[in-house]
Amino acid sequence: MPRSVVEYHTPNKYKFLGLFKLGNMFPMGGLNEKGLSVSVSAGAPTGGVNKGINVHLLTREILENCKNIVDIKEYIKGKTIE
């Protein structure tokens, strides 16, 4: 499975290096400019319809918006994660 490391910088967000599967716009993991590292460790979907934020999108949002574990806890409060 081809992968690439991409540097992302959305204005007014933390910069991050993300590990992407080619063709996917959401990272499988990464490291942001504050030193926070996030990765996805998940199995294959079990089927059915999921309701909530996709874990790969959440990975990107965490890397762009959080600088530490406290920030992550606050950021994900109230979110349904699939």
C-alpha positions in Angstrom: 0.0 0.0 0.0 1.7 3.2 -1.2 2.1 5.9 1.5 3.5 9.4 1.7 4.5 11.9 4.4 3.0 15.3 3.8 3.5 18.6 5.6 0.2 20.4 6.2 -0.4 23.9 7.3 -4.0 25.2 7.4 -4.1 28.9 8.4 -4.6 29.5 12.1 -4.0 25.8 12.9 -1.0 23.8 14.1 1.3 22.6 11.3 1.8 18.8 11.1 3.5 16.1 9.3 1.0 13.4 8.3 1.3 9.9 7.1 -1.2 9.4 4.3 -2.3 6.4 2.1 -2.0 7.7 -1.4 -5.4 9.0 -2.6 -6.7 9.6 1.0 -7.1 13.1 2.3 -7.0 12.2 6.0 -3.9 11.0 7.8 -3.3 7.6 9.4 -1.1 9.4 11.9 1.2 12.3 12.3 3.2 14.7 14.5 2.3 18.4 14.9 4.5 21.4 15.6 3.8 21.2 19.4 5.2 17.6 19.5 1.9 15.8 19.8 1.9 12.5 17.9 -1.3 10.7 17.0 -1.8 7.4 15.1 -4.7 5.2 14.1 -4.7 1.5 15.1 -8.0 0.0 13.8 -9.2 -3.2 12.3 -11.6 -3.6 9.3 -15.1 -2.2 9.6 -17.7 -4.7 10.8 -20.4 -3.4 8.4 -23.5 -1.3 8.8 -23.8 2.4 8.9 -21.7 4.4 11.4 -22.9 7.6 12.9 -20.2 10.0 14.1 -16.9 11.5 13.1 -14.5 9.3 11.0 -11.4 8.3 13.0 -9.1 9.5 10.2 -10.8 12.9 10.1 -10.5 13.1 13.9 -6.8 12.3 13.7 -6.3 15.3 11.4 -8.5 17.6 13.6 -6.5 16.6 16.7 -3.2 17.3 15.0 -4.4 20.7 13.7 -6.1 21.8 17.0 -4.5 20.2 20.0 -1.1 20.6 21.7 -1.4 18.0 24.4 -3.6 15.3 26.0 -5.6 17.9 28.0 -6.5 19.6 24.7 -7.5 16.3 23.2 -9.8 15.4 26.1 -11.5 18.8 25.8 -11.7 18.6 22.0 -13.4 15.2 21.8 -16.0 15.9 24.6 -19.4 15.3 23.1 -18.2 13.9 19.8 -19.5 10.6 18.5 -16.5 8.7 17.1 -17.0 5.8 14.7 
